Amino acid sequence: MNNINEPPAPVGKLISQTIAMPRETNANGDIFGGWLLSQMDLAGAILAGRIARGRVATVAISSMSFLNPVSVGAVVGCYAEVKALGTSSMTIAVEVWSSDDYQSEPCKVTEGEFVFVAIDDEGKTRQLPPS
């Protein structure tokens, strides 16, 4: 939790970072929400794979909120943290923050909760390893 006098900051660990490119825009010239969702899914899968020590699959997106648009050229960072662990599943919160030449502070643009399950080489659910 941030001090009331401090600017908002991402929750979780920086998992991935990329630049929003023109090919990812919608008809209004903003970055397409589906592209942001895919970046979030990838970041969540990276963290889930580390926890599972192997393959994982996305089984649900339990919540999703788009808060601010992303402009072309913005640096987009995906931050993730584990919210819950089950026998084979993990709930991971993912936030996306962006910054560009026009903003002095990074801006939170979207957040969501993703559920992943550990899978074996045949794609069958398996238990998470002990932590």
Secondary structure, 3 states (H helix, E strand, C coil): CCCCCCCCCCCCEEEEEEECCHHHECCCCCECHHHHHHHHHHHHHHHHHHHHCCCEEEEEEEEEEECCCCCCCCEEEEEEEEEEECCCEEEEEEEEEEECCCCCCCEEEEEEEEEEEEECCCCCECCCCCC
